[in-house]
Amino acid sequence: DNYEFVLMFSHGAGACALMNFLFLLGRFHSIDYFCGGEGDVRYNKFYNRLLELKNERNIISINDVAPSWYGNKNKRDKLFSSFQKITPILFQIRDPMELIKHAYGRKWGNDLAKSREFDLSFQFNDIIKEVENYTYNLPDNLEGQKPQSFLWKTLKDCFAKFTDCTYLDISKIRGKETIKTMHILAKKFNFQAPKQEDEEYLTKSLFGGNLYFLFPLMLYANKEDLLKSKRNINVNKKADSIIIYIKALEHNKNYIDLYGEIGLQKTENLIGIYIKKDDYYQLKKDSIFCKEVFLYIKKLVEKLYHRIQIEDDLMLKVEDVLKHLRNNSSARISAKNILDEELVCIKQHHPDIVASWKYYQEFEKMCEELDGESEIKQIENNSN
């Protein structure tokens, strides 16, 4: 019973960002999203991890419901029925059309980095792969999204005895809206409300889309590599190397973020440039070397931003999803049937959230129009 609440979420609904926020403000440990394994295996993972963290604040998080992923339905239901401590549920949700785009619109399983470790002799093209066009395979049937995306009613029904459920749309943890949201959640789930010094971190985009396929990167900075005309065959990992990490934003008091000091614009900041405090003080002792390292990282990060923009421009858009559903009646009918069933609870308790989903509303309107045209054609055919 060493968990305070249960976090449920659709794949692509912002769970990674929220978990970072909850760790920052409440020191909550998530046990354990993307856990994997059959029901008994997951039970052991949950149980042993909760024992390991018996003196910590913990959340159990769940984001899939497919019976086959648990071994079978009995194993899944047995695992969920073992949650004896009745706690609140925090359920992260998002516009279903955006969830489809998220699932099919990225290069899942790919790695955009050639080498995640490098030294100062490396050029950008030695570290990051060349741009490749995306290939989208939008399906004729949306059943494949039910296990991790369209799971709201199914998952809630598995925890029917948990009656205290708070639905959180992804729009509520974006930008300045995040501050207001975390104040509300702090009261509900008993953790520290954001302080002013937390606001910069909370208002940044912690999942910068294609950053996921680039990071983390690790630079080994050594003075002898600066003037080399060819890159080292092997990364120069001397014992006294100064190590600098380039990765998605995080909040870690053991590291210094060099982003602002390097001279990058904070307004577009999606990236953290981290160095251990001892390495930072060592680097600062040599002002000329420090300046060269900062210039190298600045140029690298600027190219990373440019590359991220290229990837984002190539990525599937929600408009492409809607076009596919309009042109593919099988996919449209499949999505309509699934969403009509799975959105029952949210429509009942939070019609305001559903009404705020721009693309889902466009989808509903599309279905009405096309179904109306189909009925007219059917009547005409029958009369003929």
C-alpha positions as CSV (number, residue, x, y, z in Angstrom):
1,D,0.0,0.0,0.0
2,N,3.0,2.3,-0.4
3,Y,1.5,4.4,-3.2
4,E,-0.4,7.6,-2.9
5,F,-2.4,7.6,-6.1
6,V,-2.7,5.9,-9.5
7,L,-1.7,7.7,-12.7
8,M,-3.4,6.5,-15.9
9,F,-2.7,7.9,-19.3
10,S,-2.9,7.5,-23.0
11,H,0.3,7.1,-25.0
12,G,1.1,10.7,-26.1
13,A,-1.0,12.5,-23.5
14,G,2.0,14.2,-21.8
15,A,2.9,11.7,-19.0
16,C,6.6,12.1,-19.3
17,A,6.4,15.9,-18.6
18,L,3.9,15.5,-15.8
19,M,6.0,12.9,-14.1
20,N,9.0,15.3,-14.2
21,F,6.8,18.0,-12.6
22,L,5.5,15.6,-9.9
23,F,9.0,14.6,-9.0
24,L,10.2,18.2,-8.9
25,L,7.3,19.4,-6.6
26,G,6.4,16.2,-4.6
27,R,9.5,14.0,-5.1
28,F,7.1,11.3,-6.4
29,H,8.5,8.2,-7.9
30,S,6.5,6.6,-10.7
31,I,6.1,2.8,-10.4
32,D,6.3,2.0,-13.3
33,Y,5.0,3.1,-16.7
34,F,5.9,1.0,-19.7
35,C,6.5,-1.7,-17.1
36,G,5.9,-4.7,-19.4
37,G,5.4,-8.4,-18.8
38,E,2.5,-10.6,-17.9
39,G,0.3,-9.9,-15.0
40,D,2.3,-11.8,-12.4
41,V,5.6,-10.4,-13.7
42,R,4.2,-6.8,-13.4
43,Y,2.9,-7.6,-9.9
44,N,6.4,-8.6,-8.8
45,K,7.9,-5.5,-10.4
46,F,5.3,-3.2,-8.7
47,Y,5.6,-5.0,-5.3
48,N,9.4,-5.1,-5.1
49,R,9.9,-1.6,-6.4
50,L,7.5,-0.3,-3.7
51,L,9.4,-2.2,-1.1
52,E,12.7,-0.6,-2.3
53,L,11.1,2.8,-2.1
54,K,9.3,2.2,1.2
55,N,10.5,5.6,2.6
56,E,9.6,7.6,-0.5
57,R,6.5,9.0,-2.1
58,N,5.2,6.7,-4.9
59,I,2.7,6.7,-7.7
60,I,1.6,3.6,-9.6
61,S,1.1,4.4,-13.3
62,I,-0.7,2.3,-15.9
63,N,-1.0,3.0,-19.6
64,D,-2.1,-0.2,-21.4
65,V,-5.0,-2.5,-21.2
66,A,-4.6,-5.2,-23.9
67,P,-5.3,-8.6,-22.2
68,S,-2.7,-10.3,-24.4
69,W,0.0,-8.0,-23.1
70,Y,-0.7,-9.3,-19.6
71,G,-0.8,-12.9,-20.7
72,N,-4.6,-13.0,-20.8
73,K,-7.6,-11.2,-19.4
74,N,-7.6,-13.2,-16.2
75,K,-4.0,-12.2,-15.4
76,R,-4.7,-8.6,-16.2
77,D,-7.8,-8.4,-14.1
78,K,-6.1,-10.3,-11.2
79,L,-3.3,-7.7,-11.2
80,F,-5.7,-4.8,-11.2
81,S,-7.9,-6.4,-8.5
82,S,-4.8,-6.6,-6.2
83,F,-4.9,-2.8,-5.8
84,Q,-6.4,-3.0,-2.3
85,K,-5.7,0.5,-1.3
86,I,-8.4,2.8,-2.7
87,T,-6.7,6.0,-3.8
88,P,-7.5,8.9,-6.2
89,I,-6.9,8.4,-9.9
90,L,-5.2,11.1,-12.1
91,F,-6.1,10.3,-15.7
92,Q,-4.2,12.1,-18.5
93,I,-6.1,12.6,-21.7
94,R,-5.8,14.3,-25.1
95,D,-7.7,15.0,-28.3
96,P,-8.0,11.5,-30.0
97,M,-7.0,12.9,-33.4
98,E,-3.7,14.2,-31.8
99,L,-3.2,10.8,-30.3
100,I,-3.4,9.2,-33.7
101,K,-0.9,11.7,-35.1
102,H,1.4,11.0,-32.2
103,A,1.2,7.2,-32.7
104,Y,1.8,7.1,-36.4
105,G,3.6,10.4,-37.1
106,R,7.0,9.8,-35.5
107,K,10.0,7.6,-36.4
108,W,9.4,5.2,-33.5
109,G,12.2,2.8,-33.0
110,N,14.7,5.0,-34.9
111,D,17.8,6.8,-33.6
112,L,18.7,10.1,-35.2
113,A,22.2,10.1,-33.6
114,K,25.1,8.3,-35.2
115,S,27.1,8.6,-32.0
116,R,25.7,9.7,-28.6
117,E,29.2,10.1,-27.3
118,F,31.7,12.3,-29.0
119,D,34.6,14.7,-28.4
120,L,35.7,18.1,-29.7
121,S,37.1,16.6,-32.9
122,F,33.6,15.6,-34.1
123,Q,31.6,17.7,-36.6
124,F,27.8,17.8,-36.5
125,N,27.5,15.2,-39.3
126,D,29.7,12.9,-37.3
127,I,27.1,12.9,-34.5
128,I,23.7,13.2,-36.2
129,K,22.4,11.2,-39.2
130,E,21.3,12.7,-42.4
131,V,17.7,13.8,-42.9
132,E,15.4,11.0,-44.2
133,N,11.8,11.4,-45.4
134,Y,9.0,10.0,-43.3
135,T,6.9,7.1,-44.4
136,Y,3.4,7.0,-42.9
137,N,1.3,3.9,-42.8
138,L,-2.0,5.2,-41.4
139,P,-4.2,2.1,-40.9
140,D,-7.6,1.0,-42.3
141,N,-8.6,0.1,-38.8
142,L,-7.9,1.9,-35.5
143,E,-8.1,-1.2,-33.2
144,G,-4.4,-1.0,-32.9
145,Q,-4.7,2.2,-30.8
146,K,-7.1,0.8,-28.2
147,P,-4.4,-0.9,-26.0
148,Q,-2.5,2.4,-25.2
149,S,-4.4,5.3,-26.7
150,F,-8.2,4.8,-26.7
151,L,-8.4,3.1,-23.4
152,W,-10.4,5.5,-21.2
153,K,-13.5,3.5,-20.4
154,T,-11.8,0.1,-20.5
155,L,-9.1,1.1,-18.1
156,K,-11.5,3.0,-15.8
157,D,-13.8,0.0,-15.7
158,C,-10.9,-2.2,-14.5
159,F,-10.7,0.1,-11.5
160,A,-14.4,0.6,-10.9
161,K,-14.0,0.7,-7.1
162,F,-11.7,3.8,-7.5
163,T,-14.4,6.4,-7.7
164,D,-12.3,9.6,-7.2
165,C,-11.0,10.3,-10.7
166,T,-9.5,13.6,-11.9
167,Y,-9.1,14.0,-15.7
168,L,-6.2,16.1,-16.9
169,D,-6.0,17.3,-20.5
170,I,-2.6,17.8,-22.0
171,S,-3.5,21.5,-22.7
172,K,-3.4,22.1,-19.0
173,I,0.3,21.3,-18.7
174,R,1.5,23.6,-21.5
175,G,3.2,26.9,-21.0
176,K,1.9,29.3,-18.3
177,E,-1.2,27.1,-17.8
178,T,1.0,24.5,-16.1
179,I,1.6,26.8,-13.1
180,K,-2.2,27.1,-12.4
181,T,-2.7,23.4,-13.0
182,M,0.1,22.4,-10.6
183,H,-1.3,24.6,-7.9
184,I,-4.7,22.8,-8.2
185,L,-3.1,19.4,-8.3
186,A,-0.9,20.2,-5.3
187,K,-4.0,20.7,-3.2
188,K,-5.7,17.6,-4.5
189,F,-2.7,15.3,-4.3
190,N,-0.9,16.8,-1.3
191,F,2.4,18.1,-2.6
192,Q,4.3,21.4,-2.7
193,A,2.8,24.1,-4.9
194,P,5.2,25.6,-7.4
195,K,7.5,28.3,-6.2
196,Q,8.7,31.2,-8.4
197,E,12.0,29.6,-9.1
198,D,10.2,26.5,-10.5
199,E,8.2,28.4,-13.1
200,E,10.8,28.5,-15.8
201,Y,11.2,24.7,-15.7
202,L,7.5,24.1,-15.5
203,T,6.6,26.3,-18.5
204,K,9.1,24.7,-20.9
205,S,8.3,21.9,-23.4
206,L,9.9,18.9,-21.8
207,F,9.0,16.5,-24.6
208,G,10.2,18.4,-27.7
209,G,8.9,15.8,-30.1
210,N,11.9,14.6,-32.1
211,L,14.3,15.4,-29.3
212,Y,13.4,12.0,-28.1
213,F,15.3,10.4,-31.0
214,L,18.4,12.6,-30.6
215,F,19.1,12.6,-26.9
216,P,20.9,12.2,-24.7
217,L,24.3,13.3,-26.1
218,M,27.6,13.3,-24.2
219,L,30.6,15.5,-25.0
220,Y,34.1,14.6,-23.7
221,A,35.9,17.9,-23.8
222,N,39.7,17.7,-24.0
223,K,42.0,20.6,-25.1
224,E,44.1,18.5,-27.6
225,D,41.0,17.7,-29.7
226,L,40.3,21.4,-30.6
227,L,42.6,21.8,-33.6
228,K,42.4,18.4,-35.2
229,S,41.5,18.4,-38.9
230,K,40.1,14.8,-38.7
231,R,37.9,13.3,-36.1
232,N,39.3,10.8,-33.7
233,I,38.6,7.2,-34.7
234,N,37.5,6.5,-31.1
235,V,36.0,9.0,-28.7
236,N,38.7,10.5,-26.5
237,K,37.5,9.4,-23.1
238,K,40.5,10.4,-20.9
239,A,40.1,10.0,-17.2
240,D,40.3,13.7,-16.7
241,S,37.9,14.6,-19.5
242,I,35.4,17.3,-18.8
243,I,32.0,15.7,-19.6
244,I,29.1,17.8,-20.8
245,Y,25.6,16.4,-21.3
246,I,23.2,17.7,-24.0
247,K,19.7,16.4,-23.3
248,A,16.1,17.2,-22.8
249,L,15.4,19.6,-19.9
250,E,15.5,18.2,-16.4
251,H,15.7,19.5,-12.9
252,N,18.8,18.2,-11.1
253,K,20.5,20.3,-8.4
254,N,23.8,18.3,-8.8
255,Y,24.4,19.8,-12.2
256,I,24.8,23.3,-13.6
257,D,22.8,24.1,-16.8
258,L,25.2,26.0,-19.2
259,Y,22.4,27.0,-21.6
260,G,22.2,30.7,-20.8
261,E,26.0,31.1,-20.1
262,I,26.8,29.8,-23.6
263,G,24.8,32.6,-25.2
264,L,21.8,30.7,-26.5
265,Q,18.4,32.3,-26.6
266,K,16.4,31.2,-23.6
267,T,13.1,31.9,-25.4
268,E,13.5,28.8,-27.6
269,N,14.9,26.6,-24.8
270,L,14.0,23.0,-25.2
271,I,17.4,21.7,-24.4
272,G,19.5,21.4,-21.3
273,I,23.3,21.5,-21.3
274,Y,24.5,20.0,-18.1
275,I,27.9,19.7,-16.4
276,K,28.8,18.5,-12.9
277,K,29.8,21.2,-10.6
278,D,33.4,20.0,-10.2
279,D,33.9,19.9,-14.0
280,Y,32.4,23.3,-14.3
281,Y,34.8,24.9,-11.9
282,Q,37.7,23.0,-13.6
283,L,36.6,24.3,-17.0
284,K,36.3,27.9,-15.8
285,K,39.9,27.9,-14.7
286,D,41.1,27.9,-18.3
287,S,39.2,30.9,-19.8
288,I,40.5,30.3,-23.4
289,F,39.6,26.6,-23.4
290,C,36.2,27.4,-21.8
291,K,35.4,29.9,-24.5
292,E,36.2,27.4,-27.2
293,V,34.1,24.7,-25.6
294,F,31.2,27.0,-25.2
295,L,31.4,28.1,-28.9
296,Y,31.5,24.5,-30.0
297,I,28.4,23.6,-28.0
298,K,26.6,26.8,-29.1
299,K,27.1,25.9,-32.8
300,L,26.1,22.3,-32.2
301,V,22.9,23.2,-30.4
302,E,21.9,25.8,-33.0
303,K,22.3,23.1,-35.7
304,L,20.3,20.7,-33.5
305,Y,17.4,23.2,-33.3
306,H,17.5,23.6,-37.1
307,R,17.4,19.8,-37.5
308,I,14.5,19.5,-35.1
309,Q,12.6,22.0,-37.1
310,I,13.2,20.0,-40.3
311,E,12.0,16.8,-38.6
312,D,8.9,18.6,-37.2
313,D,8.1,20.0,-40.7
314,L,8.3,16.5,-42.2
315,M,6.3,14.9,-39.4
316,L,2.7,13.8,-39.9
317,K,0.1,16.6,-39.0
318,V,-3.3,16.2,-37.5
319,E,-4.7,17.6,-40.7
320,D,-3.2,14.6,-42.5
321,V,-5.0,12.3,-40.0
322,L,-8.3,13.9,-40.7
323,K,-7.8,13.7,-44.4
324,H,-7.1,10.0,-44.1
325,L,-10.2,9.4,-42.1
326,R,-12.3,11.4,-44.6
327,N,-10.9,9.4,-47.5
328,N,-10.8,6.0,-45.8
329,S,-14.3,4.9,-44.7
330,S,-13.0,1.8,-43.0
331,A,-10.7,3.8,-40.8
332,R,-13.3,6.5,-40.1
333,I,-16.0,4.0,-39.1
334,S,-13.5,2.1,-36.9
335,A,-12.4,5.3,-35.2
336,K,-16.0,6.4,-34.7
337,N,-17.1,3.1,-33.2
338,I,-14.2,2.9,-30.8
339,L,-14.4,6.5,-29.7
340,D,-18.2,6.4,-29.2
341,E,-17.6,3.6,-26.7
342,E,-14.4,4.7,-25.0
343,L,-15.3,8.4,-24.5
344,V,-18.6,7.7,-22.6
345,C,-17.2,8.5,-19.2
346,I,-15.3,11.6,-20.3
347,K,-18.3,12.9,-22.2
348,Q,-20.5,12.3,-19.2
349,H,-18.3,13.9,-16.6
350,H,-16.3,16.4,-18.6
351,P,-18.2,17.5,-21.7
352,D,-16.2,20.8,-21.5
353,I,-12.9,18.9,-22.2
354,V,-14.4,17.1,-25.1
355,A,-15.8,20.3,-26.5
356,S,-12.3,21.9,-26.3
357,W,-10.9,19.2,-28.6
358,K,-10.7,21.0,-31.9
359,Y,-9.8,18.1,-34.1
360,Y,-12.1,15.6,-32.5
361,Q,-15.0,18.1,-33.0
362,E,-13.9,18.3,-36.7
363,F,-13.9,14.5,-36.9
364,E,-17.4,14.3,-35.4
365,K,-18.7,16.9,-37.9
366,M,-17.1,15.0,-40.7
367,C,-18.8,11.8,-39.6
368,E,-22.2,13.5,-39.5
369,E,-21.7,15.0,-43.0
370,L,-20.5,11.7,-44.6
371,D,-23.1,9.6,-42.8
372,G,-25.8,12.0,-44.0
373,E,-24.5,11.7,-47.6
374,S,-24.4,7.9,-47.2
375,E,-28.1,7.9,-46.0
376,I,-29.2,10.0,-48.9
377,K,-27.4,7.8,-51.4
378,Q,-29.0,4.7,-49.7
379,I,-32.5,6.2,-50.0
380,E,-31.9,7.1,-53.7
381,N,-30.6,3.6,-54.4
382,N,-33.7,2.0,-52.7
383,S,-36.1,4.3,-54.7
384,N,-34.4,3.3,-57.9
